[in-house]
Amino acid sequence: MLFAVPLRYLGYVALGGIVTRVLRTMLFQGMGIEVAIATFIACSVTSVMFIAIAPRLGVPRPVFTVASIIPLVPGIDAYTCLLTLFNVIDDPSSFIGNNAYLIVHHGMRCFAILLSICLGIAIPPLFFYRCRSNDV
């Protein structure tokens, strides 16, 4: 079981991951939108999609959305930032200017993408579930 998703729902998770990744790639590369904004839009679309699908299946929405955004995690930016940081720590006599730029650039880009993922999943339910009763 991947992320505690029952086996019969893994197809929905895969579909959500495909939609999210393809949409972000189309927005980022095809339309030239900044990667953090494209990530936010893609996560929001996936969240709205599972707001509609999850109740019909009788499964909580986070079961689908959390596993579907895994393809958007900024691994290359995090890796480049940490690798450059380790190079600076390992060889402090090296030129710090370009390394500092790479650390800040990739670190901030990684942070922006992660923030976009969090907000893209968290904000749409606020609009769709605001009329829920608190009788739980």
Residue pairs with C-beta under 8 A, 6 or more apart in sequence:
1 7
2 10
2 13
2 67
3 13
3 63
3 66
3 67
4 63
5 13
5 63
5 64
5 67
6 59
9 57
9 59
9 63
9 64
12 50
12 53
12 57
12 64
13 64
13 67
13 68
16 46
16 49
16 50
16 64
16 65
16 67
16 68
17 67
17 68
17 69
17 70
17 71
19 42
19 45
19 46
19 49
19 68
20 42
20 43
20 45
20 46
20 68
20 69
20 71
20 72
21 42
21 71
21 72
23 38
23 41
23 42
23 45
23 46
24 35
24 38
24 39
24 41
24 42
24 72
27 33
27 37
27 38
27 41
27 42
28 34
28 35
28 38
33 41
35 109
35 112
35 113
36 109
36 112
36 113
36 115
36 116
37 116
39 72
39 113
39 116
39 117
39 120
40 116
40 117
40 119
40 120
41 120
42 72
42 120
43 65
43 69
43 72
43 116
43 117
43 119
43 120
43 121
44 120
44 123
44 124
46 65
46 68
46 69
46 120
46 121
47 61
47 65
47 120
47 121
47 123
47 124
47 125
48 124
48 128
50 61
50 64
50 65
50 68
51 61
51 124
51 125
51 128
51 129
53 64
54 60
54 61
54 63
54 64
61 125
65 121
66 121
69 117
69 120
69 121
72 113
72 117
73 113
73 114
73 117
74 109
74 110
74 113
74 114
77 106
77 107
77 109
77 110
77 113
78 106
78 110
80 102
80 106
81 102
81 103
81 106
81 107
81 110
84 99
84 102
84 103
84 106
85 103
87 94
87 99
88 94
88 96
88 99
88 100
88 103
